[in-house]
Amino acid sequence: MFTTEMIFGVVLTAVPILLSLSVHEFAHARTALAFGDPTAKAMGRCTLNPLAHLDPIGTLAIMLIGFGWARPVPINPANLHPRRLGNIAVSAAGPLSNLAIAAVCAGILHILGATGATIDNRAGASLAVIDVVVFVLMYTGLINLALMAFNLLPLFPLDGHHIGREMLPWHRQGPYMRWQLQYGRWVLLGALFIPRLLGPMGRSLNVLGWYFGRVVFPLFGMMMSDRALVLVTNALDKLHGFSPLFR
């Protein structure tokens, strides 16, 4: 049975993910068009409309487990000019769009902190608009840095494997792609799920957790001012008391 707290938590967390995935895919499509490939545009993917990018199962996964995906943007590398630079630019455009969103979120938090915005953390204080705004900005920034870091991993089918291929000499690209197509997705799935399936024993195998912990949080902390960090900390403390979803 859905409760108000569950709906509140889903809206605050799922909506930023869905919008961020849409921007990510739009960036791929628009960059491909800039380099001469109209394939994505012809298929209606050169838009910020989330409905054009969302995958039904990926969207359901976001709602249920907080992790999901969008439909990949179709690209015809033969249309890209220059081809190698175009491939790198198209692949990097998605992660760079996520970095840009995170920077905007950090900038807004900095402005809020600099203009004297505060979080009322007194016992019994009701939830205010500023509390929700700060949380959404913080969460959106972090999730976009996580999307950037995740997609830059050099494993099929992530963006990073395309970038890695184009950085290699031509004669190395064939063996590289054969390995990626045969093993890349399984290495990725193993890194995602094996630590969770093993429970406490899998903590030492949580390579992705180690990676995110050394990229996402430090980078977002570097983007924010001290006042912005205070706002975020106070908002998390307040939401911690407001709903068990944030505990």
VEXTORKOL-725953 format. One record per residue (C-alpha): residue number from 1; residue in one letter; x, y, z. Coordinates in nm, 4 decimals, padded with zeros to 6 digits. Layout:
ATOM     k   r         px         py         pz
ATOM   NUM   a          X          Y          Z
...
This chain:
ATOM     k   r         px         py         pz
ATOM     1   m    00.0000    00.0000    00.0000
ATOM     2   f    00.1349    00.3393   -00.0975
ATOM     3   t    00.1682    00.5951    00.1770
ATOM     4   t    00.2163    00.9702    00.1555
ATOM     5   e    00.5781    00.9273    00.2644
ATOM     6   m    00.6436    00.6716   -00.0120
ATOM     7   i    00.4937    00.8957   -00.2813
ATOM     8   f    00.6873    01.1935   -00.1448
ATOM     9   g    01.0131    00.9987   -00.1589
ATOM    10   v    00.9523    00.8647   -00.5111
ATOM    11   v    00.8743    01.2123   -00.6469
ATOM    12   l    01.1818    01.3683   -00.4860
ATOM    13   t    01.4178    01.1000   -00.6116
ATOM    14   a    01.2710    00.9530   -00.9319
ATOM    15   v    01.1862    01.2786   -01.1090
ATOM    16   p    01.5462    01.4136   -01.1038
ATOM    17   i    01.6736    01.0781   -01.2359
ATOM    18   l    01.4220    01.0706   -01.5218
ATOM    19   l    01.4965    01.4292   -01.6229
ATOM    20   s    01.8727    01.3746   -01.5990
ATOM    21   l    01.8552    01.0645   -01.8191
ATOM    22   s    01.6536    01.2617   -02.0741
ATOM    23   v    01.9122    01.5408   -02.0858
ATOM    24   h    02.1875    01.2788   -02.1169
ATOM    25   e    02.0261    01.1144   -02.4195
ATOM    26   f    01.9364    01.4485   -02.5792
ATOM    27   a    02.3020    01.5526   -02.5534
ATOM    28   h    02.4051    01.2396   -02.7460
ATOM    29   a    02.1440    01.3038   -03.0153
ATOM    30   r    02.2165    01.6749   -03.0556
ATOM    31   t    02.5927    01.6205   -03.0744
ATOM    32   a    02.5480    01.3486   -03.3353
ATOM    33   l    02.3424    01.5920   -03.5426
ATOM    34   a    02.6140    01.8573   -03.5068
ATOM    35   f    02.8668    01.6089   -03.6481
ATOM    36   g    02.6452    01.5193   -03.9434
ATOM    37   d    02.4380    01.2203   -03.8286
ATOM    38   p    02.0595    01.2888   -03.8482
ATOM    39   t    01.9598    00.9356   -03.7397
ATOM    40   a    01.8528    01.0286   -03.3861
ATOM    41   k    01.6683    01.3391   -03.5054
ATOM    42   a    01.4795    01.1384   -03.7666
ATOM    43   m    01.3656    00.9017   -03.4903
ATOM    44   g    01.2410    01.1853   -03.2688
ATOM    45   r    01.5224    01.1621   -03.0162
ATOM    46   c    01.6665    01.5138   -03.0594
ATOM    47   t    01.4361    01.6518   -02.7903
ATOM    48   l    01.4286    01.7154   -02.4160
ATOM    49   n    01.0862    01.5495   -02.3880
ATOM    50   p    01.1385    01.2594   -02.1419
ATOM    51   l    00.8752    01.0494   -02.3188
ATOM    52   a    01.1007    01.0242   -02.6239
ATOM    53   h    01.3861    00.8715   -02.4239
ATOM    54   l    01.2425    00.6655   -02.1402
ATOM    55   d    01.2569    00.2876   -02.1436
ATOM    56   p    00.9475    00.1287   -01.9788
ATOM    57   i    01.1440   -00.1317   -01.7804
ATOM    58   g    01.4212    00.1141   -01.6953
ATOM    59   t    01.1652    00.3667   -01.5716
ATOM    60   l    00.9884    00.1032   -01.3601
ATOM    61   a    01.3244    00.0055   -01.2109
ATOM    62   i    01.3861    00.3680   -01.1123
ATOM    63   m    01.0520    00.3772   -00.9295
ATOM    64   l    01.1107    00.0479   -00.7500
ATOM    65   i    01.4837    00.0322   -00.6744
ATOM    66   g    01.6153    00.3815   -00.7527
ATOM    67   f    01.8285    00.2584   -01.0441
ATOM    68   g    01.7322    00.2514   -01.4099
ATOM    69   w    01.8130    00.3513   -01.7645
ATOM    70   a    01.6815    00.5242   -02.0770
ATOM    71   r    01.6691    00.3966   -02.4352
ATOM    72   p    02.0057    00.4313   -02.6115
ATOM    73   v    02.0189    00.6933   -02.8852
ATOM    74   p    02.0664    00.5385   -03.2332
ATOM    75   i    02.3844    00.6622   -03.4003
ATOM    76   n    02.5243    00.5851   -03.7461
ATOM    77   p    02.9025    00.6352   -03.7158
ATOM    78   a    02.9376    00.6389   -04.0949
ATOM    79   n    02.7597    00.9762   -04.1009
ATOM    80   l    02.9932    01.1407   -03.8477
ATOM    81   h    03.2537    01.3819   -03.9838
ATOM    82   p    03.5286    01.3584   -03.8781
ATOM    83   r    03.4382    01.0068   -03.7762
ATOM    84   r    03.6786    00.9454   -03.4868
ATOM    85   l    03.6345    01.2879   -03.3273
ATOM    86   g    03.2595    01.2619   -03.3854
ATOM    87   n    03.2416    00.9274   -03.2063
ATOM    88   i    03.4340    01.0625   -02.9079
ATOM    89   a    03.2256    01.3812   -02.8935
ATOM    90   v    02.8922    01.1979   -02.9191
ATOM    91   s    02.9931    00.9472   -02.6516
ATOM    92   a    03.1279    01.2152   -02.4165
ATOM    93   a    02.8301    01.4493   -02.4644
ATOM    94   g    02.6023    01.2525   -02.2312
ATOM    95   p    02.8396    01.2397   -01.9324
ATOM    96   l    02.9405    01.6040   -01.9892
ATOM    97   s    02.5747    01.7077   -01.9828
ATOM    98   n    02.5429    01.5385   -01.6439
ATOM    99   l    02.8506    01.7238   -01.5205
ATOM   100   a    02.6958    02.0516   -01.6373
ATOM   101   i    02.3697    01.9793   -01.4514
ATOM   102   a    02.5644    01.9015   -01.1322
ATOM   103   a    02.7567    02.2291   -01.1676
ATOM   104   v    02.4308    02.4247   -01.2086
ATOM   105   c    02.2843    02.2584   -00.8974
ATOM   106   a    02.5969    02.3398   -00.6968
ATOM   107   g    02.5851    02.6980   -00.8258
ATOM   108   i    02.2232    02.7452   -00.7177
ATOM   109   l    02.3033    02.6009   -00.3740
ATOM   110   h    02.5932    02.8459   -00.3495
ATOM   111   i    02.3604    03.1372   -00.4361
ATOM   112   l    02.1036    03.0225   -00.1785
ATOM   113   g    02.3725    03.0005    00.0878
ATOM   114   a    02.5223    03.3377   -00.0071
ATOM   115   t    02.1831    03.5120    00.0080
ATOM   116   g    02.1161    03.3899    00.3614
ATOM   117   a    01.8774    03.0981    00.3051
ATOM   118   t    01.8472    02.8829    00.6185
ATOM   119   i    01.6915    02.5522    00.7235
ATOM   120   d    01.4775    02.5530    01.0374
ATOM   121   n    01.5981    02.2452    01.2253
ATOM   122   r    01.4142    02.3135    01.5497
ATOM   123   a    01.2170    02.0253    01.6971
ATOM   124   g    00.8653    02.0183    01.5546
ATOM   125   a    00.9412    02.2545    01.2664
ATOM   126   s    00.7255    02.1784    00.9641
ATOM   127   l    00.8698    02.0997    00.6242
ATOM   128   a    00.9291    02.4178    00.4237
ATOM   129   v    00.9754    02.4804    00.0526
ATOM   130   i    01.3434    02.5668    00.1039
ATOM   131   d    01.4012    02.2254    00.2642
ATOM   132   v    01.2672    02.0434   -00.0414
ATOM   133   v    01.4464    02.2751   -00.2863
ATOM   134   v    01.7842    02.2189   -00.1186
ATOM   135   f    01.7344    01.8431   -00.1073
ATOM   136   v    01.6297    01.8216   -00.4738
ATOM   137   l    01.9293    02.0324   -00.5821
ATOM   138   m    02.1662    01.8207   -00.3744
ATOM   139   y    02.0191    01.4914   -00.4958
ATOM   140   t    02.0085    01.6031   -00.8592
ATOM   141   g    02.3720    01.7119   -00.8407
ATOM   142   l    02.4859    01.3841   -00.6894
ATOM   143   i    02.2823    01.1631   -00.9216
ATOM   144   n    02.4197    01.3458   -01.2246
ATOM   145   l    02.7781    01.3029   -01.1076
ATOM   146   a    02.6994    00.9344   -01.0489
ATOM   147   l    02.5575    00.9062   -01.4019
ATOM   148   m    02.8676    01.0754   -01.5409
ATOM   149   a    03.1073    00.8508   -01.3490
ATOM   150   f    02.9100    00.5353   -01.4295
ATOM   151   n    02.8799    00.6056   -01.8029
ATOM   152   l    03.2514    00.6817   -01.8345
ATOM   153   l    03.3402    00.3277   -01.7265
ATOM   154   p    03.5124    00.1590   -02.0258
ATOM   155   l    03.2692   -00.1325   -02.0406
ATOM   156   f    03.0084   -00.2225   -02.3046
ATOM   157   p    02.7415   -00.0843   -02.3432
ATOM   158   l    02.8432    00.2332   -02.1552
ATOM   159   d    02.9704    00.5499   -02.3218
ATOM   160   g    03.3201    00.4944   -02.1881
ATOM   161   h    03.3773    00.1880   -02.4043
ATOM   162   h    03.3152    00.3952   -02.7200
ATOM   163   i    03.5614    00.6601   -02.6046
ATOM   164   g    03.8172    00.3909   -02.5199
ATOM   165   r    03.7821    00.2357   -02.8644
ATOM   166   e    03.8421    00.5642   -03.0455
ATOM   167   m    04.1540    00.6303   -02.8379
ATOM   168   l    04.3142    00.3117   -02.9718
ATOM   169   p    04.5002    00.2656   -03.3017
ATOM   170   w    04.2829    00.1207   -03.5780
ATOM   171   h    04.4456   -00.2244   -03.5614
ATOM   172   r    04.3667   -00.2499   -03.1877
ATOM   173   q    04.0017   -00.1586   -03.2157
ATOM   174   g    03.8823   -00.4944   -03.3520
ATOM   175   p    04.0196   -00.7095   -03.0651
ATOM   176   y    03.9072   -00.4457   -02.8140
ATOM   177   m    03.5484   -00.4541   -02.9426
ATOM   178   r    03.5427   -00.8346   -02.9571
ATOM   179   w    03.6394   -00.8441   -02.5886
ATOM   180   q    03.3834   -00.5776   -02.5035
ATOM   181   l    03.0990   -00.7531   -02.6842
ATOM   182   q    03.1875   -01.0892   -02.5325
ATOM   183   y    03.2727   -00.9921   -02.1748
ATOM   184   g    03.2041   -00.6223   -02.1130
ATOM   185   r    02.8394   -00.6456   -02.0087
ATOM   186   w    02.9080   -00.9430   -01.7819
ATOM   187   v    03.1899   -00.7633   -01.6011
ATOM   188   l    02.9558   -00.4669   -01.5556
ATOM   189   l    02.6662   -00.6794   -01.4282
ATOM   190   g    02.9004   -00.8628   -01.1929
ATOM   191   a    03.0313   -00.5358   -01.0504
ATOM   192   l    02.6724   -00.4149   -01.0003
ATOM   193   f    02.5103   -00.7191   -00.8455
ATOM   194   i    02.7667   -00.9594   -00.6947
ATOM   195   p    02.8479   -00.7375   -00.3923
ATOM   196   r    02.4739   -00.7015   -00.3221
ATOM   197   l    02.4026   -01.0720   -00.3572
ATOM   198   l    02.6837   -01.1608   -00.1149
ATOM   199   g    02.5584   -00.9175    00.1508
ATOM   200   p    02.8176   -00.8213    00.4139
ATOM   201   m    03.0720   -01.0555    00.2556
ATOM   202   g    03.0499   -00.8621   -00.0684
ATOM   203   r    03.1661   -00.5298    00.0740
ATOM   204   s    03.5277   -00.5970   -00.0172
ATOM   205   l    03.4150   -00.6617   -00.3776
ATOM   206   n    03.2147   -00.3410   -00.4113
ATOM   207   v    03.4438   -00.1830   -00.6696
ATOM   208   l    03.1741    00.0544   -00.7947
ATOM   209   g    03.1031    00.1773   -00.4425
ATOM   210   w    03.4738    00.2456   -00.3971
ATOM   211   y    03.4848    00.4250   -00.7332
ATOM   212   f    03.1794    00.6423   -00.6664
ATOM   213   g    03.2997    00.7257   -00.3166
ATOM   214   r    03.6230    00.8674   -00.4572
ATOM   215   v    03.4687    01.0514   -00.7517
ATOM   216   v    03.1092    01.1597   -00.6905
ATOM   217   f    03.1083    01.2932   -00.3333
ATOM   218   p    03.4512    01.4616   -00.3413
ATOM   219   l    03.3733    01.6274   -00.6764
ATOM   220   f    03.0375    01.7629   -00.5596
ATOM   221   g    03.1982    01.8830   -00.2380
ATOM   222   m    03.4576    02.0701   -00.4437
ATOM   223   m    03.1790    02.2360   -00.6438
ATOM   224   m    02.9944    02.3693   -00.3387
ATOM   225   s    03.0804    02.6522   -00.1038
ATOM   226   d    03.0920    02.6118    00.2753
ATOM   227   r    02.7521    02.7813    00.3105
ATOM   228   a    02.6012    02.5492    00.0528
ATOM   229   l    02.7376    02.2473    00.2393
ATOM   230   v    02.5791    02.3747    00.5614
ATOM   231   l    02.2427    02.4097    00.3843
ATOM   232   v    02.2640    02.0565    00.2459
ATOM   233   t    02.3637    01.9073    00.5814
ATOM   234   n    02.0775    02.0819    00.7624
ATOM   235   a    01.8237    01.9815    00.4976
ATOM   236   l    01.9296    01.6161    00.5216
ATOM   237   d    01.9041    01.6272    00.9002
ATOM   238   k    01.5525    01.7668    00.8781
ATOM   239   l    01.4326    01.5214    00.6132
ATOM   240   h    01.5879    01.2426    00.8212
ATOM   241   g    01.3400    01.3255    01.0943
ATOM   242   f    01.0493    01.3909    00.8605
ATOM   243   s    01.0387    01.0618    00.6700
ATOM   244   p    01.1912    00.7152    00.7226
ATOM   245   l    01.2695    00.7123    00.3496
ATOM   246   f    01.5656    00.9396    00.4207
ATOM   247   r    01.7019    00.7517    00.7214
